């Protein structure tokens, strides 16, 4: 602050007189605030683009998780419907053919789901339930060059499908937990 401004701050006077004196004793470059948008605009643009890319990537994560969960649930339901013909015709019991169920799950999970690539999966099956846990990797659309160089984004989904036994009318118990 210059001496003139200090004096102006200590002496009481009207606001219009103070502005007049400040302009007279202050260099024009200090009072002129035209062009400050040129400094602020790039930062606002950077923040806006960063937030937009984060929103786009969060949407991609949500979509990938939903697609994987839907696919895993459909595969688990199809695997639970692999009824063992030997138990059905031999003893009259409805049970899951575990070998056929696990084979079906393996075949279905080896193919990619859109942009998702299944990286690992676990299958647990009992006589009346199938449990699947799958992990998939995918590419983020907005921040792919930055995020993919650090870590590969993954989503995980679990599904349990139970085959009820209508003959014995017993409640189906799920022993396996994904």
N, C-alpha and C positions, 0 to 999 in steps of 0.2 A: 504494500500500500504506500502510496505517496503521502507526503506531508499534507497536501491539500485535502485528500480524502479523509485522513484522520481528523483534521480540523472540522470537516463537514459532518463527520459522525458525532462529534462532541457538541457542536453548536446546534441548538434546536432551531428548525426552520420548516417551512412548508415543503411538501413533497415536490411540487412543481419547481420551486426555486432550487431545491437540492439537485434535481435532475438537470436543470439548466447549468448549474455550476459544475456538476460532475462531467457533463459533456464538454464543457469548456476546458477543463483541466486534465481530462483523460484522453489518451490517444485513441483515435477512431478505431484502430484494429482491435482494441480490447472491448469496446462497447458493441461492436458489430458482431452479431451472432448469425448472420446469413451464411449458408453453406455448411452448417453443422450436420445437416442431414446426410451429407456426403461421408461423414465419419461414422454416423450411427447406422445407416442403411446396410452396409455389408455385415455388420454384427447381427442385426435383426434378420437378415436373409439367411445367414449361417445357422442361427438358432431355429428358424422356421423350417429349413430343409432338414436339419438334424432331427427335430421332433417328428416331421412327416415320415422320414425313413424309419424311425423307431416304431411308429404306429403301423406302417406297412409290414415291418418284420414281425411285430406282435400278432398281427392278423395272420401272417403266414404260419406262425407257430401254432396258433389256435386251429387253423384249418388243417394243418398236418396232424395234430393230435386227434382231431375229430375224425379225419379220414382213416387214420390207423385204428382208432377205437372201433369204428363201424366195421372195418374189414376184419379185425380180430374177432369181434362178436359174431359176425356172420360165419366165419370159419369155425368157431367153437360150436355154434349151433349145428352146422352141417356135420361136424365131427361127432357130436352127441347123437345125431340121428343115424349113425353107422351101427345098426342093430346086429347083434351076433345071431346068425341064423341057427347055429348049433344049439344055443341055449333056448331060443324061441321054440324051435320044433322039437328038441329033445326033452327039455324039462318044462317048457311053457313059461320060461322067465324072459323078461325083456331086459337085456343088458347091452352095453356098448362093446363092440368088437374093438379092443384097444389097439391092436395092430393096424387095422384098417383106419381107425380114427387118427392115429399118429401119422400114418402114411399120407392121409388126406391133408392134414395140417402141414406136413413138410412140403408137399407139392404146392399147396396154395401160398405158402410163405416164401418160397424161393423166388417167386416172381415179384417184381417191383410194383408198388402201388402208386401210380402217377409219378410224382417227383420224389416219393419216399423210397429209400433203399433199405430193406430189412437187414440190419447188421447182426442181430442175435435174437433167438427165441428159445423158450422152454415150454415143454409140453408135459403135463401130468394128467394121467387119465386113470379112472377107477371104473368099476362096473357100471356106475350110473352118472358119472360126471367127467367133464373134460375141462382142464384149466390151461390157459395159454397166457404167457407173458412175452411180449415182443418189444424190441427196441429198433427204431428206424432212424436213419440220418437223412437230412435233406439240405437244400441250399436256400439261404435267405435271399429274397429278391433285391432288397435295397442295399444292405450293408455286406453283401457277399464277399467282396474282395478283402474287407477288413476282418470280419468275423471268421471266415473260413481259413484264413492264414493262421489264426490263433487256435481255434477249436472248431470241431465239426458239430453243428447243432444237432441234437437228438431229441426224440420224443419217445415216450414209453406208454404202453397200453396193456391192460390186463382184462381178461374175459373168462368167465366161468359159465358153462352150459351144463344143465342137469337134465337127465332123461328120467322122467317119472315112470313108475311101474304101475300101470293101471290094473294089472291082473291081481296083484296082492294088495292094492290100495294102500301101500305103505308110503310114508313120506320119504322122499329122496334125501339122502344125506350126502353132504359134500365133504369129503375127507381132505382133498387137496386144496391148498391155498396158493394162489399164484404169487 
